[in-house]
Amino acid sequence: MDLQLQGKKAIVTGGSRGIGKAIAWELAREGCDVAICARSFDPLQATADEVAADTNQNIYPIECDTSDTESVNNMVARANFQLGGVDILVNNAARPGGQAAVPGIEGITDDYFNEDINTKVLGYLRCARAVAPIMKERGWGRIISISGLAARSSGTAVGSMRNVAVSALTKNLADELGPFGINSVVIHPGGTRTEATPAVAAARAEARGVPVETILEEMASANSVRKLIDAAEIAYIATFVASPKAVAINGDAIAAGGGVGTAIHY
């Protein structure tokens, strides 16, 4: 299928590693020029060099702290200049989930909550707010927000709240910007294999005194397909919904965990 992405211009936040890196790479494979953004420049440059060499697309590394409005506005202005426009925004910069112990209600400090919400929820809003005028002028756009299946389950209060909030933001963006040709979609990954997975699995194995293979098998058994979903498989979904082919999908959530839980969503 030709996704009709050749020549499109994309911004991917949190684009130096993990799911963000995978999405940037897949968009570039489909012919997009991409600005990748994160707080640290050296990993950004390394990723930009790697993706550009593989795809022959223009990949621009831009430092950005999505918890700061001025930093976001400067990033979008620079990306718009370097890319020659912005057609696609992938919101992905957030504190990674599932890599550390989750605090209970009594352990959630104001600072912990505020940092998480400011980076992910407000950060996604800041980026969408900054690209909206550019996309309106171009008469077309896609805003894709990477959230998480904690939106549909308990067990991590801040994770659930931030992911539900991203879903609410997505629907509001879709309804407000849809008449201008701009679609907004949220993708909820579950447990996902990234370059961080081996270290996370090794730490859990050491803490429990079990083989790493046991931890990886447990991680894979958390969904219906009994397979740990890879970051590249999230990227395939994001790339499709970024395309003109996905115009029918707007304001909704796409679960991408391989079938997590037994609840029926309709």
JOSULRA-V949075 format. One record per residue. RES is the residue in three letters. SS is DSSP state (a for helix, b for strand, c for the rest). OMEGA is omega in degrees with one decimal (none if undefined). BURIAL is b if it has 9 or more other ideal C-beta (glycine too) atoms within 8 Angstrom, else e. Layout:
BEGIN
RES:SS:OMEGA:BURIAL / RES:SS:OMEGA:BURIAL
END
This chain:
BEGIN
MET:c:173.3:e / ASP:c:-177.6:e / LEU:c:176.0:b / GLN:c:179.7:e / LEU:c:-179.5:b / GLN:c:178.1:e / GLY:c:177.7:e / LYS:c:-176.5:b / LYS:b:-172.6:b / ALA:b:167.9:b / ILE:b:174.8:b / VAL:b:175.9:b / THR:b:-172.6:b / GLY:c:-169.2:b / GLY:c:-176.3:b / SER:c:-176.2:b / ARG:c:172.8:b / GLY:a:-177.5:b / ILE:a:179.7:b / GLY:a:177.6:b / LYS:a:-179.8:b / ALA:a:179.7:b / ILE:a:178.4:b / ALA:a:-179.0:b / TRP:a:-177.8:b / GLU:a:175.6:b / LEU:a:178.8:b / ALA:a:177.3:b / ARG:a:179.7:e / GLU:c:174.1:b / GLY:c:177.6:b / CYS:c:161.7:b / ASP:b:-169.9:b / VAL:b:166.6:b / ALA:b:178.1:b / ILE:b:-171.4:b / CYS:b:174.5:b / ALA:b:-175.5:b / ARG:c:-174.2:e / SER:c:-172.0:e / PHE:a:-173.7:e / ASP:a:175.4:e / PRO:a:177.1:b / LEU:a:-179.0:b / GLN:a:180.0:b / ALA:a:178.5:b / THR:a:179.5:b / ALA:a:179.5:b / ASP:a:-177.9:b / GLU:a:-177.5:e / VAL:a:179.5:b / ALA:a:-179.8:b / ALA:a:-178.2:e / ASP:a:-170.3:b / THR:a:-176.5:b / ASN:c:175.1:e / GLN:c:175.4:b / ASN:c:179.7:e / ILE:b:-173.9:b / TYR:b:176.1:b / PRO:b:-178.6:b / ILE:b:175.8:b / GLU:b:179.1:b / CYS:c:172.7:b / ASP:c:-174.4:e / THR:c:175.2:b / SER:c:-177.7:b / ASP:c:-174.9:e / THR:a:-179.4:e / GLU:a:179.2:e / SER:a:179.0:b / VAL:a:-179.1:b / ASN:a:178.1:b / ASN:a:179.2:b / MET:a:-178.1:b / VAL:a:177.6:b / ALA:a:179.8:b / ARG:a:179.0:b / ALA:a:179.4:b / ASN:a:179.3:b / PHE:a:-175.5:e / GLN:a:-178.2:b / LEU:a:-173.0:b / GLY:c:-178.9:e / GLY:c:175.4:e / VAL:c:177.4:b / ASP:c:-171.5:b / ILE:b:169.9:b / LEU:b:171.4:b / VAL:b:175.6:b / ASN:b:-177.1:b / ASN:c:-175.6:b / ALA:c:-178.6:b / ALA:c:172.4:b / ARG:c:-177.0:e / PRO:c:177.8:e / GLY:c:173.8:b / GLY:c:-177.6:e / GLN:c:179.6:e / ALA:c:179.2:e / ALA:c:-179.2:e / VAL:c:179.4:e / PRO:c:172.0:b / GLY:c:-177.3:e / ILE:a:-177.4:e / GLU:a:-179.5:e / GLY:a:179.9:e / ILE:c:177.5:b / THR:c:176.7:e / ASP:a:-178.4:e / ASP:a:179.4:e / TYR:a:179.7:b / PHE:a:-175.1:b / ASN:a:179.5:e / GLU:a:-178.8:b / ASP:a:-178.7:b / ILE:a:-179.3:b / ASN:a:-178.3:b / THR:a:-172.8:b / LYS:a:-174.3:b / VAL:a:178.8:b / LEU:a:177.6:b / GLY:a:177.3:b / TYR:a:177.9:b / LEU:a:179.8:b / ARG:a:-177.6:b / CYS:a:178.9:b / ALA:a:-179.7:b / ARG:a:-177.1:e / ALA:a:-178.0:b / VAL:a:-174.8:b / ALA:a:179.9:b / PRO:a:179.5:e / ILE:a:-179.7:b / MET:a:177.3:b / LYS:a:-179.1:b / GLU:a:-179.9:e / ARG:a:178.0:b / GLY:c:-178.3:e / TRP:c:175.4:e / GLY:b:174.8:b / ARG:b:174.0:b / ILE:b:-175.6:b / ILE:b:-178.6:b / SER:b:177.9:b / ILE:b:-175.7:b / SER:c:179.4:b / GLY:c:-176.0:b / LEU:a:169.7:b / ALA:a:174.8:b / ALA:a:-174.3:b / ARG:a:-179.4:b / SER:c:175.6:b / SER:c:177.9:e / GLY:c:174.6:e / THR:c:-170.3:b / ALA:a:-178.5:e / VAL:a:177.1:b / GLY:a:178.2:b / SER:a:-177.4:b / MET:a:-177.7:b / ARG:a:-177.4:b / ASN:a:173.2:b / VAL:a:179.8:b / ALA:a:177.8:b / VAL:a:176.6:b / SER:a:178.9:b / ALA:a:176.3:e / LEU:a:-177.9:b / THR:a:-179.6:b / LYS:a:178.1:b / ASN:a:176.2:e / LEU:a:-178.2:b / ALA:a:-177.0:b / ASP:a:-178.1:e / GLU:a:-172.6:e / LEU:a:-179.7:b / GLY:a:179.3:b / PRO:a:178.6:e / PHE:a:179.8:b / GLY:c:-176.0:e / ILE:b:177.7:b / ASN:b:177.4:b / SER:b:-176.6:b / VAL:b:174.1:b / VAL:b:177.7:b / ILE:b:179.4:b / HIS:b:171.2:b / PRO:b:167.2:b / GLY:c:173.3:b / GLY:c:-173.5:b / THR:b:178.0:b / ARG:b:173.3:e / THR:c:178.3:b / GLU:c:178.2:e / ALA:c:-173.1:b / THR:a:-179.1:b / PRO:a:-179.2:e / ALA:a:178.2:e / VAL:a:179.8:b / ALA:a:-179.5:b / ALA:a:179.7:b / ALA:a:178.4:e / ARG:a:-179.9:b / ALA:a:179.7:b / GLU:a:-178.7:e / ALA:a:-177.5:e / ARG:a:-179.0:e / GLY:c:179.5:e / VAL:c:177.3:e / PRO:c:177.5:e / VAL:a:-179.0:b / GLU:a:178.6:e / THR:a:179.0:b / ILE:a:-179.3:b / LEU:a:177.2:b / GLU:a:178.0:e / GLU:a:178.5:e / MET:a:-179.1:b / ALA:a:-175.7:b / SER:c:-176.0:e / ALA:c:179.5:b / ASN:c:-174.7:b / SER:c:-177.3:e / VAL:c:178.4:e / ARG:c:-179.3:e / LYS:c:176.1:e / LEU:c:-177.3:b / ILE:b:-178.0:b / ASP:b:178.5:b / ALA:a:179.3:b / ALA:a:-179.1:e / GLU:a:170.2:b / ILE:a:-178.8:b / ALA:a:178.0:b / TYR:a:-179.4:b / ILE:a:-178.8:b / ALA:a:-178.6:b / THR:a:177.2:b / PHE:a:-176.7:b / VAL:a:173.8:b / ALA:c:-171.2:b / SER:c:174.0:b / PRO:a:179.9:e / LYS:a:-172.6:e / ALA:a:-176.0:b / VAL:c:-178.1:e / ALA:c:-178.5:e / ILE:c:-177.4:b / ASN:c:176.2:b / GLY:c:-174.0:b / ASP:c:178.7:b / ALA:b:175.1:b / ILE:b:175.8:b / ALA:b:-175.3:b / ALA:b:-178.6:b / GLY:c:-178.8:b / GLY:c:179.8:b / GLY:c:-176.3:e / VAL:c:176.4:b / GLY:c:-178.1:e / THR:c:179.8:e / ALA:c:176.6:e / ILE:c:179.4:e / HIS:c:-176.4:e / TYR:c:none:e
END
